């Protein structure tokens, strides 16, 4: 048995497992999903009855821009590596960078 297999097997041992979080506990953790949820709550709370359109595109852009910025920062501007990390083809990444004025 290789050390990698032993390590994987040890993670499955009952004493190594972490207890699962309840829904209430998961909601209080500072995950990306919860940050988005809180931001959307604030957004809707501040609408004051105003009509909203194209919310889906707005939210995607608000998420995508910092994602692209941080991945490019992490890869030191290497677009090929960034595209691989994101699961995009390099041409699609460049298109998105141009779309948001990041190129």
Wavefront OBJ file of the C-alpha trace (Angstrom):
o trace
v 0.000 0.000 0.000
v 1.471 3.368 -1.000
v 1.683 6.264 1.443
v -0.924 8.184 -0.596
v -3.382 5.289 -0.323
v -2.702 4.936 3.420
v -3.264 8.661 3.893
v -6.541 8.482 1.927
v -7.689 5.468 3.933
v -6.881 7.191 7.217
v -9.127 10.110 6.246
v -12.028 7.707 6.099
v -11.451 6.442 9.624
v -14.289 7.454 12.017
v -11.912 9.266 14.375
v -10.650 11.405 11.447
v -14.089 12.526 10.207
v -15.322 15.969 11.164
v -18.922 16.264 12.340
v -21.275 17.572 9.700
v -22.687 21.051 10.174
v -26.346 21.680 10.674
v -28.071 24.023 8.223
v -28.045 26.838 10.806
v -24.315 26.359 11.442
v -23.564 26.249 7.710
v -25.432 29.538 7.185
v -23.277 31.287 9.776
v -19.950 30.219 8.234
v -18.158 32.801 6.108
v -18.268 30.860 2.850
v -18.433 32.407 -0.594
v -22.057 31.302 -0.884
v -22.970 32.980 2.389
v -21.147 36.178 1.416
v -23.194 36.268 -1.791
v -26.372 35.541 0.161
v -25.683 38.414 2.577
v -24.857 40.772 -0.294
v -28.101 39.880 -2.053
v -30.041 40.408 1.170
v -28.498 43.876 1.469
v -29.212 44.600 -2.196
v -32.903 43.712 -1.871
v -33.231 45.525 1.437
v -31.884 48.730 -0.157
v -34.105 48.610 -3.256
v -36.864 50.647 -1.628
v -39.447 49.321 -4.071
v -37.449 50.172 -7.192
v -37.842 47.884 -10.193
v -34.882 45.715 -11.100
v -34.041 44.174 -14.449
v -31.182 42.036 -15.702
v -30.364 40.985 -12.158
v -28.874 37.679 -13.272
v -26.346 39.366 -15.577
v -25.559 41.970 -12.929
v -24.862 39.348 -10.263
v -22.739 37.272 -12.642
v -20.655 40.305 -13.581
v -20.240 41.244 -9.909
v -18.917 37.745 -9.207
v -16.972 37.222 -12.404
v -14.891 40.393 -12.332
v -13.199 39.793 -8.954
v -12.870 36.098 -9.799
v -10.988 36.900 -13.003
v -8.877 39.534 -11.258
v -7.852 37.205 -8.437
v -7.132 34.225 -10.682
v -4.954 36.395 -12.924
v -3.197 37.776 -9.861
v -2.631 34.225 -8.582
v -1.228 33.098 -11.937
v 0.831 36.296 -12.269
v -1.013 37.198 -15.448
v -0.509 33.824 -17.115
v -3.732 33.554 -19.129
v -3.159 29.939 -20.090
v -2.870 28.884 -16.432
v -5.785 31.127 -15.483
v -7.977 29.575 -18.169
v -7.047 26.084 -16.975
v -7.858 26.979 -13.347
v -11.225 28.391 -14.389
v -12.056 25.504 -16.709
v -12.319 27.866 -19.674
v -10.650 27.870 -22.999
v -8.085 30.666 -23.340
v -10.114 32.425 -26.044
v -13.169 32.533 -23.786
v -11.056 33.933 -20.961
v -9.692 36.676 -23.237
v -13.217 37.506 -24.398
v -14.360 37.890 -20.788
v -11.317 39.991 -19.897
v -12.073 42.337 -22.808
v -15.774 42.428 -21.906
v -14.951 43.699 -18.415
v -12.107 45.982 -19.486
v -9.489 43.833 -17.760
v -7.320 43.349 -20.830
l 1 2 3 4 5 6 7 8 9 10 11 12 13 14 15 16 17 18 19 20 21 22 23 24 25 26 27 28 29 30 31 32 33 34 35 36 37 38 39 40 41 42 43 44 45 46 47 48 49 50 51 52 53 54 55 56 57 58 59 60 61 62 63 64 65 66 67 68 69 70 71 72 73 74 75 76 77 78 79 80 81 82 83 84 85 86 87 88 89 90 91 92 93 94 95 96 97 98 99 100 101 102 103
